[in-house]
Amino acid sequence: MDSRNEQPDAGAAAGRRLDRRAELSEFLRSRRARLKPEDVGLADFGRHRRVPGLRREELAQLAGVSVAYYTRLEQGNGRNVSAEVLASIARALRLTDAEHAHLTHLAKPKAHKKKPAARQQQVRGALRQLLDTMDGVPAYIVGRRAEILAWNRMAAALFGDWAELPPAERNWARLVFLRPDYRDLFVDWEQKAIDIVCALRMDAGCDPDDTRLSALVGELSVKSEEFRRLWATHDVKEKSHGVKHLHHPLVGDLALNFESFRLTDGSEQSLVTYHAEPGSPSADSLRLLASWGTDATRAVPSA
């Protein structure tokens, strides 16, 4: 059985917490900077602007709050801000639903018991059984911090035998940013990288006290210039479906539809599946990979 749920040693989790106030400040600044007066129906009059995007007073006017109030919020002071005010600011900034949720998490973190840094992410036995019954469908369970928790034989044939990796390396962010073979595997590597960073940003907003995540961000920031560039954008989004184009070392180019299903059991995990259009060359290639079984994993990215 190829599904796994091993976790990195707790000692590897050392790291500082993310600064929620700094995250809130930088997120608001970045969203304001991307808007121009004409984008929101304001006249520019050709005045020289020292900073890109809208001024604070313009954003405050659009949101219906005082400049002093908005300035305090943008400086990271979200104390006592109401959901209604956040909704007004989100509308003024033209935020997506995911961005609005991220703003809310940063400004009004939910009161909850502090999550221990060493808390293990466990995959239910029934889910591991489900993965193993999905013949011909590459599928895996991903948890917080882009950690790959469990997978089936077809996922190993498609993406590489993650069982050969140390538990700490079974992480999409580390694979995509630090492994050249995964750069070759994804035809649109840049988009895959963006998706991962956006997901990590969402995780950071939900739990800024997660020291494992802080350590991961710190490691990738040191080791990858591309990660530093994308992390600095403060972009967030949730992508539940789409098409991924892969270049597999055994079967060549593949166009696969993916679906991501968020589990509703409070585990903060998602089931991700890939499939090809019936009758397509990609469907034939997946069947070929399935027929090769474990032999296929020897030709795909591995440690």
ChimeraX attribute file (.defattr): number of C-alpha atoms within 10 A of each C-alpha:
attribute: neighborCount
match mode: 1-to-1
recipient: residues
	/A:1	10
	/A:2	17
	/A:3	26
	/A:4	19
	/A:5	18
	/A:6	18
	/A:7	19
	/A:8	16
	/A:9	11
	/A:10	12
	/A:11	9
	/A:12	14
	/A:13	18
	/A:14	15
	/A:15	18
	/A:16	15
	/A:17	16
	/A:18	19
	/A:19	14
	/A:20	21
	/A:21	18
	/A:22	14
	/A:23	22
	/A:24	24
	/A:25	20
	/A:26	18
	/A:27	23
	/A:28	20
	/A:29	19
	/A:30	16
	/A:31	19
	/A:32	20
	/A:33	16
	/A:34	12
	/A:35	18
	/A:36	16
	/A:37	15
	/A:38	10
	/A:39	13
	/A:40	15
	/A:41	9
	/A:42	12
	/A:43	11
	/A:44	12
	/A:45	7
	/A:46	6
	/A:47	7
	/A:48	7
	/A:49	10
	/A:50	7
	/A:51	8
	/A:52	13
	/A:53	19
	/A:54	24
	/A:55	19
	/A:56	18
	/A:57	15
	/A:58	17
	/A:59	22
	/A:60	20
	/A:61	15
	/A:62	17
	/A:63	20
	/A:64	14
	/A:65	15
	/A:66	13
	/A:67	17
	/A:68	12
	/A:69	13
	/A:70	23
	/A:71	15
	/A:72	13
	/A:73	19
	/A:74	21
	/A:75	16
	/A:76	21
	/A:77	18
	/A:78	22
	/A:79	10
	/A:80	8
	/A:81	14
	/A:82	12
	/A:83	12
	/A:84	9
	/A:85	14
	/A:86	20
	/A:87	17
	/A:88	16
	/A:89	23
	/A:90	21
	/A:91	14
	/A:92	19
	/A:93	23
	/A:94	16
	/A:95	16
	/A:96	13
	/A:97	13
	/A:98	16
	/A:99	21
	/A:100	19
	/A:101	20
	/A:102	25
	/A:103	25
	/A:104	22
	/A:105	20
	/A:106	26
	/A:107	26
	/A:108	16
	/A:109	16
	/A:110	11
	/A:111	6
	/A:112	7
	/A:113	6
	/A:114	9
	/A:115	11
	/A:116	11
	/A:117	17
	/A:118	17
	/A:119	10
	/A:120	13
	/A:121	17
	/A:122	15
	/A:123	19
	/A:124	11
	/A:125	10
	/A:126	9
	/A:127	16
	/A:128	21
	/A:129	13
	/A:130	14
	/A:131	25
	/A:132	20
	/A:133	12
	/A:134	14
	/A:135	14
	/A:136	19
	/A:137	21
	/A:138	24
	/A:139	28
	/A:140	26
	/A:141	27
	/A:142	24
	/A:143	19
	/A:144	22
	/A:145	23
	/A:146	20
	/A:147	22
	/A:148	26
	/A:149	25
	/A:150	26
	/A:151	28
	/A:152	26
	/A:153	28
	/A:154	29
	/A:155	24
	/A:156	25
	/A:157	26
	/A:158	28
	/A:159	19
	/A:160	22
	/A:161	24
	/A:162	25
	/A:163	17
	/A:164	11
	/A:165	13
	/A:166	12
	/A:167	18
	/A:168	15
	/A:169	18
	/A:170	22
	/A:171	20
	/A:172	18
	/A:173	25
	/A:174	20
	/A:175	16
	/A:176	21
	/A:177	21
	/A:178	16
	/A:179	14
	/A:180	11
	/A:181	15
	/A:182	22
	/A:183	18
	/A:184	16
	/A:185	21
	/A:186	21
	/A:187	18
	/A:188	14
	/A:189	18
	/A:190	14
	/A:191	12
	/A:192	17
	/A:193	19
	/A:194	19
	/A:195	19
	/A:196	23
	/A:197	26
	/A:198	21
	/A:199	19
	/A:200	23
	/A:201	23
	/A:202	26
	/A:203	20
	/A:204	26
	/A:205	22
	/A:206	18
	/A:207	22
	/A:208	22
	/A:209	20
	/A:210	23
	/A:211	22
	/A:212	24
	/A:213	26
	/A:214	20
	/A:215	18
	/A:216	19
	/A:217	24
	/A:218	14
	/A:219	14
	/A:220	18
	/A:221	16
	/A:222	10
	/A:223	14
	/A:224	13
	/A:225	12
	/A:226	14
	/A:227	22
	/A:228	16
	/A:229	11
	/A:230	18
	/A:231	19
	/A:232	12
	/A:233	15
	/A:234	20
	/A:235	21
	/A:236	27
	/A:237	20
	/A:238	14
	/A:239	14
	/A:240	12
	/A:241	14
	/A:242	11
	/A:243	14
	/A:244	17
	/A:245	15
	/A:246	21
	/A:247	18
	/A:248	20
	/A:249	15
	/A:250	16
	/A:251	17
	/A:252	11
	/A:253	17
	/A:254	23
	/A:255	19
	/A:256	19
	/A:257	15
	/A:258	18
	/A:259	18
	/A:260	20
	/A:261	13
	/A:262	17
	/A:263	12
	/A:264	9
	/A:265	7
	/A:266	7
	/A:267	14
	/A:268	13
	/A:269	23
	/A:270	20
	/A:271	18
	/A:272	19
	/A:273	20
	/A:274	23
	/A:275	18
	/A:276	19
	/A:277	12
	/A:278	9
	/A:279	8
	/A:280	11
	/A:281	15
	/A:282	19
	/A:283	18
	/A:284	16
	/A:285	18
	/A:286	23
	/A:287	16
	/A:288	15
	/A:289	21
	/A:290	20
	/A:291	12
	/A:292	12
	/A:293	14
	/A:294	16
	/A:295	12
	/A:296	22
	/A:297	22
	/A:298	13
	/A:299	16
	/A:300	20
	/A:301	22
	/A:302	18
	/A:303	12
